[in-house]
Amino acid sequence: MSADLNDTIIALATVPGRSALALLRISGPQSLEFLTRLCEARQWRERPRQARLTRLNDLQGGEIDRGLVTFFSAPHSYTGQDVVEISLHGSSWVCRKVLECALQSGLRLAGPGEFTQRAFLLGKMDLIQAEAVRDLIESETAFQARVARSQMEGALSRRLQPLKDELVKVISHMETALEFVEDQVEPEGREALTQRLLEAADFLAELEESFQVGRLLHEGITIALVGRPNVGKSSLFNALMSDERAIVTEIPGTTRDALRERVDLHGIPAQIVDTAGIRETREEVEKLGVERTLQMVAEADVSVFVVDGAEPFSDEDSRSWQAVEGRRPLLVVNKRDKGVSIELPERVEQGCIGRLEVSAASGEGVDRLRQELWRLAGGEEVAAGGEAALLTNVRQQGCVRECREALLEGLQGYRSGLSEEFALYDLRRALEALGRLTGEVTVEEILGEIFSTFCIGK
C-alpha cells in the first residue's frame, strides 16, 4: 500500500452492491479541485463541515445523481488532509460512475486502511488508537465496542505516558552522570533510581498481564457441545442461540457436520459449536462428522459434555466421554423435564469442572448455563478489569514484553554497580519498544501489516 500523502485517494466506504445509500470518501490535496468539477455547489472552503445537497455531474456535465456532500478542510478532518464525503443513492452504476470520474481526474483507489494510515502519519492519532478503529469496526458486543472506543480516545496511550516520562527522566539523569563524572550518582541516588525502575517494571508486568483479558475480548472463545446422538445437543444449541438454528429430530445422527454460531456471553464474543454425535457408524458421511467433532473438541477453549438425564449412561456416552476426558469439560445433564435418573461413572463426575441440569426443551437452566459458560470463558476477569486500558493484540503485547525485558536487563547491571553506560543501552531499548507500541518509532513493514487488515474506505 502506497503511503504517498501527495496522492488523492477515493474509496467506497460502505458495502459494495445495491443499497438505499452509499458513501464515498476522498482524501488528499486534489480533493477540493475534484469536488468543484463534480458538483454544482461552490464555496466549499468557506462553508466546511456543512452537508449540502447538490447535483453530481460527470466530467462532460451530464448528471449522475443528487447527493449530500460534506467538505472537511485540513487539518480539521479525519485524515488531517482535505476530505470529502459524498452520500448518494446506492446504485452500483452511480457509484461506479463517480469512481470513474475520479480516476480520470487523477485520483486513485485507496487501499485497505489507507485513510486511517494517513490519520496516523499526519499525527491525528497514534498507532494504538489506529488499531482501536479496526477493533471498533469488528466489535460484536457492546462491551467490545466500549473498550475499543476507550482506546480510540487514548486511554491506553494516556496510561503509558507517565511511564515514558519516567524513563526519559531516568535516562537523562544517567546521561548527565556520564557527562559530568564528578557528579556521578551516589549510592543513595543509585538506590532511588533503582526503585523507580523497579516500579516501572512492575507497571509493565501488570500491563502485559492485561493482554489475557484483551485477547479474550478481541478473539473470543470457542465452546463445543459434545455427546452421543440424541442427547439434545442441537436443542441445547438452539436454546443458547434463542433461535431454531439447528435441525432437531428424533432420528439419531441428524447432525452430520459441526454447526457454528456467534453469541454474546455478557460482553464476551463466543462461538458455539454443535458437533455431530459420537458413535460407531459405517455410514461414510456420519463417520466424517464424528472425525470433525474430535477435531472441534481439540480446538475448543471450553467443552460441554451433554448426557441424557432420563436414560442410562451407555457405551456410546462412554465413547463420547473419551473425546473430552482430560479437558475438564462442563457436564450438562439434559432433559430435566423428563426427570433425572441417570447415574454417572465416578470418572465422569470427578473429571468435569462442574455439573448443571437443564431442559433444552423448556428452557429450564439455560440461563444458568449461559452464566457458567461466561465464567469459564473468563468473564469474572473481564468484569474485574472493567473498561480499563488494556492490550488487545499480540503486537502490543510483544512491544510491552520487549520493553520490560530490556528494562530488567539494564536494571540488573545497574544494581550490580556497573557504570550507567551499560544500563543506558538497555533503557534506550526499552524506550524504543514503547515508541514502537504507540508508533513514534515505526517500521514500514509493520505499518503495512497493520493497515492491510482494515476494510476499504477506513
Secondary structure, DSSP 8 states (H G I E B T S, - for coil): ----TTS-EEEE-S-SSSEEEEEEEEESTTHHHHHHHHBS---TTTSTT--EEEEEE-TTS-EEEEEEEEEE-TTSSSSSS-EEEEEEEE-HHHHHHHHHHHHHTT-EE--TTHHHHHHHHTTSS-HHHHHHHHHHHH--SHHHHHHHHHHHTTHHHHHHHHHHHHHHHHHHHHHHHHH-GGG---HHHHHHHHHHHHHHHHHHHHHHHTHHHHHHHHH-EEEEEE-STTSSHHHHHHHHHTS--S---SSTT---S-EEEEEEETTEEEEEEE---------HHHHHHHHHHHHHHHH-SEEEEEEETTS---HHHHHHHHHHTTS--EEEEE-GGG-------HHHHHHSSEEEE--TTT-TTHHHHHHHHHHHTTHHHHHHHTT-----SHHHHHHHHHHHHHHHHHHHHHHTT--HHHHHHHHHHHHHHHHHHHTSS--HHHHHHHHTTS-TT-
